Amino acid sequence: MIRIRHAIASGTFWGPSRTRPALPFLALAVALGLGACATRPDPADADAVAEFRATNDPLEPLNRGAFFVNEGIDTLVLRPAAEMYRIFLPPEVRTAIRNVLANLRTPVILANDLLQGESYRAATTAGRFLVNTTVGIGGIFDRATDFGLIGHTEDFGQTLAVWGAPEGPYLFIPVLGPSSPRDVVGFAADTAMNPLTYAGGETWDAINVTRTATTALSTREGLIEPIDQVRATSLDPYATIRSAYRQRRVVEIRNVPTGAAATTDSGLGSGIQGLRR
């Protein structure tokens, strides 16, 4: 469902690797175009104004519609596919796939570490890539963690936040998940930073399509139980997911240690991983 956004969001799902989808940019345009038209609470109602600012969701009717569409897609397609992925691949294989996908994303994480002036984290990222690509046999095994090189997620949306760019209104994009205008722009920049974006030819196109689909399945499989729990126990799953995304995003931007090396994130909707806690 939600974090599959960075599988589809890699662009290869929609065509050749040199052609990128317009969906993130369309979402940004919609947000900017409709944000000024959103109904705000009466300024005299202090509690309502405070809640409105806290949720940062002036496009809530539009976002809830997108969430409803996403729930249908997830129920009919994404969750069943994730279940089949879990059934047919043993845990060891799924872990190896997750490790490889994380290793492939390392150049983007490294670039953002450097752009944020995080020299120590950049050295850790570079070390992880070197160790896991060699000793870890192309990233199949996460040997870097055995050496104390703990992975972390980083993206250009976080970099923009560090540079002082405003978040903008909350967005929910079907399939791609929760986001914001800042993270949509960040995703586009991360796509441009990724060396695989520029790999051409039929072989590389096939590799990128495989990477996209596998990332989607791996991500959704890891969220089967958390999302099921939200649906079963939350009176308002939309609000719960929105809260989880925004809280987690703050943690990621501040580089607060979480004990998890979630290095396959693309930024767009990555905060949904907060549901795993």
Residue pairs with C-beta under 8 A, 6 or more apart in sequence:
1 70
1 73
1 74
1 78
1 79
1 175
1 177
1 220
1 223
1 227
2 70
2 177
2 178
2 223
2 227
2 241
2 269
2 272
3 177
3 219
3 220
3 222
3 223
3 265
3 269
3 270
3 272
3 273
4 78
4 175
4 176
4 177
4 215
4 216
4 219
4 220
5 173
5 175
5 176
5 177
5 179
5 266
5 268
5 269
6 176
6 187
6 215
6 219
6 264
6 265
6 266
6 267
6 268
6 269
6 270
7 13
7 212
7 213
7 214
7 215
7 216
7 217
7 219
8 14
8 21
8 175
8 176
8 212
8 216
9 21
9 23
9 24
9 176
9 187
9 191
9 266
9 268
10 191
10 194
10 208
10 211
10 212
10 215
10 266
11 17
11 19
11 20
11 21
11 191
11 197
11 212
12 205
12 208
12 209
12 211
12 212
13 21
13 209
13 212
13 213
13 216
14 20
14 21
16 200
16 205
17 196
17 197
17 198
17 199
17 200
17 204
17 205
17 208
18 197
18 198
18 200
20 188
20 191
20 197
23 173
23 176
24 173
24 176
24 184
24 187
24 188
24 268
25 184
25 188
27 171
27 173
27 176
27 179
27 184
28 181
28 184
28 185
30 62
31 59
31 168
31 169
31 171
31 181
31 184
32 168
32 181
34 59
34 62
35 58
35 59
35 168
35 169
38 58
38 59
38 60
38 169
40 49
40 52
40 58
41 48
41 49
41 51
41 52
42 48
42 49
43 49
52 58
55 170
55 239
55 242
56 167
56 169
56 170
56 246
57 63
57 169
57 170
57 242
58 169
59 169
59 170
59 171
63 170
63 171
63 172
63 238
63 242
64 172
64 238
66 172
66 173
66 174
67 172
67 174
67 238
67 241
69 174
70 172
70 174
70 175
70 177
73 174
73 175
74 220
74 227
78 175
78 216
78 220
79 220
79 224
79 227
81 216
81 217
81 220
82 217
82 220
82 221
82 223
82 224
83 221
83 224
85 94
85 217
85 218
85 220
85 221
86 94
86 221
86 224
89 97
94 218
94 221
96 140
96 141
97 214
97 218
98 218
98 222
98 264
99 132
99 136
99 139
99 140
99 141
99 142
100 138
100 139
100 140
101 211
101 214
101 215
101 218
101 264
102 139
102 142
102 151
102 261
102 263
102 264
103 128
103 129
103 132
103 133
103 136
103 138
103 139
104 139
104 196
104 211
105 194
105 263
105 264
105 265
105 266
106 125
106 128
106 129
106 263
107 129
107 193
107 194
107 195
108 154
108 155
108 190
108 193
108 194
108 266
109 125
109 152
109 153
109 154
109 155
109 263
110 122
110 125
110 126
110 129
111 193
112 154
112 155
112 156
112 158
112 159
112 190
112 193
113 119
113 121
113 122
113 125
113 154
114 122
115 156
115 159
116 154
116 158
116 159
116 162
118 154
118 255
121 152
121 154
121 255
124 149
124 150
124 152
125 151
125 152
125 154
127 144
127 147
127 149
128 144
128 149
128 151
131 143
131 144
131 147
131 149
132 138
132 139
132 141
132 142
132 143
132 144
133 139
135 141
135 143
136 142
136 143
136 144
142 151
142 261
144 151
145 151
145 261
150 261
151 261
151 262
151 263
152 255
152 261
152 262
152 263
153 252
153 262
153 263
153 264
153 265
153 270
155 183
155 186
155 187
155 190
155 265
155 266
155 267
155 270
156 185
156 186
156 187
156 189
156 190
156 193
156 267
157 180
157 182
157 183
157 185
157 186
157 187
157 190
157 267
157 268
158 186
158 252
158 253
158 267
159 186
159 189
160 182
160 185
160 186
161 167
161 182
161 253
162 253
165 182
166 182
167 180
167 181
167 182
168 180
168 181
168 182
169 180
169 181
170 178
170 179
170 180
170 242
170 245
170 246
171 178
171 179
171 180
171 181
171 184
172 178
172 179
172 238
172 242
173 179
173 268
173 269
176 268
176 269
177 245
177 268
177 269
177 272
178 241
178 242
178 245
178 246
178 269
178 271
178 272
179 187
179 245
179 268
179 269
180 249
183 249
183 267
183 268
183 269
183 270
184 268
186 267
186 268
187 266
187 267
187 268
190 266
190 267
191 197
196 204
196 207
196 208
196 211
199 207
199 208
215 264
218 264
219 264
222 276
223 272
223 275
223 276
226 275
226 276
227 275
229 275
230 237
230 240
230 241
230 275
231 237
234 240
241 272
241 275
244 271
244 272
244 274
244 275
245 269
245 271
245 272
245 274
246 271
247 271
247 274
248 270
248 271
248 272
248 273
248 274
249 270
249 271
251 258
251 274
252 265
252 270
252 271
258 277
260 273
260 276
262 270
262 273
265 273
